[in-house]
Amino acid sequence: MTPSHTHEPEMHELATTRNFIAWMAEEPDGERTYHLELGQVTVHFFAEEWQEFLELMRKVMPRHES
């Protein structure tokens, strides 16, 4: 765990594929941020936005499962 006096976030990989990665950062101020690296694009989410994004993906998944 990163000492609290440092200003660097502690990062955790959530999932990865050949082309994409999802990771989470615990910021020094206690905020959690979530990040999706999709090729050359990185999307950043605050915790509330991440939860809404997950809700959206849950709605998408049943429509595209084979």
HELIX and SHEET records of a PDB file:
HELIX    1   1 ALA A   47  HIS A   64  1                                  18    
SHEET    1   A 4 GLU A  10  THR A  16  0                                        
SHEET    2   A 4 PHE A  20  GLU A  26 -1                                        
SHEET    3   A 4 ARG A  32  LEU A  38 -1                                        
SHEET    4   A 4 VAL A  41  PHE A  46 -1                                        
END                                                                             
